[in-house]
Every structure is written in C-alpha cells, then in structure tokens.
C-alpha cells in the first residue's frame, strides 16, 4: 500500500487516498464513519451546496460549533475549491462571535447543534448579511446534492482563516494556505521523522477545539497521511481515555488537559500500550507533570511542539529521545527547529543575539501565514524580511534548543487558551466602579495561568470583586473572565504612562524559574 505522498493541496490528498484507500476510514465520531471514498464524494457534494449559496473561490465560510465530522469535511471541501473556512470558537460570547463573523465577511455560516441561542443574540444587521444554516439542514442539502465539477485551488491559495487576538484586543484572522498547512509535515517526513510517517493502522485522536490550529492541524496530519481520525466534540478526560482504548495511536493535547487525563480515575485501568506519540504544547509544560506523563505512558514517544496560528502550528520539536523518566534540563525547552524551518533569536533591532542571550523568537518557514485578513499594517509589523516575529522571548543554547523565558507581548495562556489583557480590560472598563484596570496572568496549578484583574476604583466608590467578575462574564468567554480581582490604590506606570504589568506580576511569580507557568 502506497505511503503518504508529498502533495501540497488538500484536493490532491483527498483524490489520492480515495484512489489508494477507498474503504479505509477517514473520520469516525460516535456511530458515524466516513471512508476516504465517501469523503471524496461528500466534499464534492458540499462544493455544489456552497455554489448554490453563492460561494466562489476566495469567499469565507464560517462555522460555529464544536468538533464535528461535518466541519472537517466542509473545511476540506472549501479547500478543494479555494474557498476559505473560518471556524469561530464555540466558547466565545455572542459579541465576540459577532465581531469575528463580521470581520470574515462570510456569506455563509453553518452552526452546530445547540448554538441557536448564540445566533439569536447576534446583532440583526450582522445576521442579515449572512445565510445561517444549522447542521441537520446542511446534511440534508448535502444528501440532496450531486457531486460538483470544480477547478481545484492552488498551493498558495488561502483555505483556512483562524482567529488569534492581538495586544489591541481585537481578534485577527490569520490566512493560511494549502501549501503552508502541509509544508513542514512534508519536510519532516522527508527527513525520516517517524511521527510524520504513520502507517495505515495508525489513528489520530482529535479532542482540541477546531477553531485552534491544534484542533484542525491534527486532522490535516491525518488527511495528509491517509489515516483514521477519531473526532471528539470537545475535550473530556474520560472520553479521551476511551479514544485511546478505541485504537488512537497519536494525539495532540495541551498540558492542563494532559494532567486531567493521567490523573483521571480510569487512567490506571487504561491500556496505553498502543499509543505511539503524544504531542503536547500551546502552553508551558511543568517538568513534574511531564515526568508523571512519561511514567504513565512509558512506551509512548512524547513530542513537545511550539508554534503559532501564524506559523500553521508546529515549528519546533522536543523529540522523544530528549524525554527521560527522571527528567532533564532539555525537557524545560521547546526543542529545536523543525526540518524546513529557520529559527533565530533577535534583539529589538532585528540582529541575531549570541547563543545563551535572551531575545525574540523569529521564524522563517514555508508554513508562515499569508498575512492577517484585511490588516496590512499588522501583517507588516509581524512579518519583516521573511521573518515572522513571534512576540516570545527565549534563549537558544549552543545545540539549538530553545528555552522560552517570557512573553514580549502580554498574552496570558490559560489551559491552552490565549487570553489578551487588552480585550479583558476593555470589558471591565465599563463597570461603574472602575477607574483603571490592568489584567495579568498569575500561576495556577491546573491551568498554568489564571486571569487576574488589578483595579483602581473610582474616587469614593467601593469595588465589589464579584460584581466585576459578573460584569466581565456578560461580555467574554468564560476562560477570559478574571478568576480573581485585586483592588489597588495606584496603577504603576513608567514615565511615558505605560502600565508596568511586570511590576504587577512580580509578587505572584516569586520563586518561579520563568515568567510562564
């Protein structure tokens, strides 16, 4: 049976596996399965449905829902014809959903089961610009459609638009291309890396959210390699363990979720012997947790991965051979550059710093995004002379291992979810008792970091922390809402008036080796 090819469009991959492994399962979710032959026909029918709704090459299609087979199939159908899929995080509050939907300019949005309430809360002027179809109705339209003829998209065409917030607080749509999404998987396979050359018996377990590169990227890997993907609607540790029992050999997971898996009561009775590789990332991994994971699954190869939405995911790897049961210094790193990437550490003048010196991680890679949707200035400030500036401060040692120290930008990572202080601050500022607010991340044993708001009350006002938290919850996704509030007398600022977040953070991070948990 032919091994995974080095194609650079999803149309080519689907056509290839429909020919080579027509009866092999591509997707499995509860009682639903889709073979590669069925996926080929299903996506062709979807293209016909999209065209019936006026979708052409370059148009955006939005998805609001959890991980579902229909989403991944729609993404692949859109990619085949050159339309762009834009999944929206299902945990977001209605105003956040509305902002992203409006920004995409999508003509069509498909919603998963259970999201009618969110749609009902969208502003009428936004809802009026887009056709909204619920998942059952979409399935009915697909069933009634015939496979469509289409002109395949090209390698450099955008096919996926994932939203990542910036320090301004407004989400930005990163445009990712056919070729960019598979470039480093192809390079890694060519380099002989076994985790990117699975056999037909292998299986991906998909539990991270589809609106994140971790949740869609792992499906891209399964499609590129022509193997089965077990789709789970959302992460739940007991279900994750069942996925392993059902034959999953690889998965990607964030540290907070991995902790829940290995500490789950059913973990001790779970047979992990079939697990070949566990990829972890999206947030720093505590060394003690990593050691516990290695002890729990000693036969599995652990791979720490570092990357961004803007780099189509993984650009560094800490390889299995660098993981030991007793722990070692390299397990504190995010590994070395993936084959096909050039990673360096720059100072603020864009000069490479000596090894062992802190600076900003910059990436030159065929996987770098096309740019931010409709934001040319933001694109130019992020990609300069072919280098993508990550905003992460790190040290590279003499062997090329990268050790992240802090974030140049103020982003907080809580349970693998990105939280940007400016957006949370914007939601809190409207509270009647708040004069000034700064949001910081503080250590949290479960989530890595927890969101904390530091607030100066208005003169003569008494601030109720619970009231602030309730106010934020009305406007923000739950993972962005502050878990705690500190009332302070004065906001620390530098001479130019910028809030000194590091000064606010410092007391909580005393004794920590680095300013990320």
GIHU-V780246 format. One record per backbone hydrogen bond with DSSP energy under -0.5 kcal/mol. NH is the residue of the N-H (numbers start at 1). CO is the residue of the C=O. If there is no record, write none. Layout:
NH|CO + NH|CO
This chain:
13|9 + 14|10 + 15|11 + 16|12 + 17|13 + 18|14 + 19|15 + 20|16 + 21|17 + 24|21 + 26|34 + 27|34 + 28|229 + 29|32 + 32|29 + 34|27 + 36|21 + 36|24 + 37|22 + 39|35 + 40|36 + 41|37 + 42|38 + 43|39 + 44|40 + 45|41 + 46|42 + 47|43 + 48|44 + 49|45 + 50|46 + 51|47 + 52|48 + 53|49 + 53|50 + 54|51 + 55|50 + 58|82 + 59|56 + 61|84 + 62|108 + 63|86 + 64|110 + 65|63 + 65|88 + 67|233 + 71|68 + 72|68 + 73|69 + 74|70 + 75|71 + 76|72 + 77|73 + 78|74 + 79|75 + 80|76 + 81|77 + 82|78 + 83|78 + 84|59 + 85|83 + 85|159 + 86|61 + 88|63 + 92|89 + 96|93 + 97|93 + 98|94 + 99|95 + 100|96 + 101|97 + 102|98 + 103|99 + 104|100 + 105|101 + 106|101 + 107|60 + 108|60 + 109|131 + 110|62 + 111|133 + 112|64 + 115|112 + 119|115 + 120|116 + 121|117 + 121|118 + 122|119 + 126|123 + 127|123 + 128|124 + 129|126 + 130|127 + 131|107 + 132|130 + 133|109 + 133|131 + 135|111 + 138|134 + 139|135 + 140|136 + 141|137 + 142|138 + 143|139 + 144|140 + 145|141 + 145|142 + 148|44 + 152|150 + 153|80 + 157|154 + 159|176 + 160|176 + 161|85 + 162|160 + 162|174 + 164|172 + 166|170 + 169|166 + 172|164 + 174|162 + 174|172 + 175|173 + 175|371 + 176|160 + 176|174 + 178|157 + 179|155 + 181|177 + 182|178 + 182|179 + 183|179 + 186|182 + 187|183 + 188|184 + 189|185 + 190|186 + 191|187 + 192|189 + 193|188 + 196|193 + 197|194 + 202|199 + 204|228 + 205|250 + 206|204 + 206|230 + 207|205 + 212|209 + 215|209 + 216|212 + 217|213 + 218|214 + 220|216 + 221|217 + 222|218 + 223|219 + 224|220 + 225|221 + 226|222 + 226|223 + 227|222 + 228|202 + 229|26 + 230|204 + 231|28 + 231|229 + 232|206 + 240|236 + 241|237 + 242|238 + 243|239 + 244|240 + 245|241 + 246|242 + 247|244 + 248|243 + 249|203 + 250|203 + 251|277 + 252|205 + 253|279 + 257|254 + 258|254 + 259|255 + 260|256 + 261|257 + 262|258 + 263|259 + 264|261 + 267|264 + 268|265 + 269|266 + 270|267 + 272|270 + 275|272 + 276|249 + 277|249 + 278|301 + 279|251 + 279|277 + 280|303 + 281|253 + 282|305 + 286|284 + 290|286 + 291|287 + 292|288 + 293|289 + 294|290 + 295|291 + 296|292 + 297|293 + 298|295 + 300|297 + 301|276 + 302|300 + 303|278 + 304|318 + 305|280 + 306|316 + 308|313 + 311|308 + 312|309 + 313|308 + 315|306 + 316|306 + 317|336 + 318|304 + 319|317 + 322|319 + 323|320 + 327|324 + 331|328 + 332|329 + 333|330 + 334|402 + 336|317 + 338|315 + 341|338 + 342|364 + 344|362 + 346|344 + 346|360 + 347|351 + 350|347 + 353|345 + 356|396 + 357|354 + 359|394 + 360|346 + 361|392 + 362|344 + 363|388 + 364|342 + 365|363 + 366|340 + 368|365 + 369|310 + 370|175 + 371|175 + 373|173 + 375|372 + 379|375 + 380|376 + 381|377 + 382|378 + 383|379 + 384|382 + 384|387 + 387|384 + 388|363 + 389|382 + 389|387 + 390|361 + 390|388 + 393|406 + 394|359 + 395|403 + 397|401 + 400|397 + 402|335 + 403|395 + 404|402 + 405|393 + 406|393 + 408|391 + 408|406 + 409|391 + 412|419 + 414|412 + 414|417 + 415|413 + 415|447 + 417|414 + 419|412 + 421|419 + 423|420 + 424|420 + 425|421 + 426|422 + 427|423 + 428|424 + 429|425 + 431|428 + 434|431 + 435|433 + 435|456 + 436|456 + 438|454 + 440|452 + 442|450 + 444|448 + 448|444 + 449|447 + 450|442 + 452|440 + 453|484 + 454|438 + 455|453 + 455|486 + 456|436 + 457|455 + 458|433 + 461|458 + 463|461 + 465|463 + 467|464 + 468|464 + 469|465 + 470|466 + 471|467 + 472|468 + 473|469 + 474|470 + 475|472 + 476|472 + 478|91 + 480|477 + 481|477 + 481|478 + 483|451 + 484|451 + 486|453 + 488|455 + 488|486 + 492|490 + 494|498 + 497|494 + 500|492 + 501|499 + 504|500 + 505|501 + 506|502 + 507|503 + 508|505 + 509|505 + 509|506 + 510|507 + 512|509 + 515|405
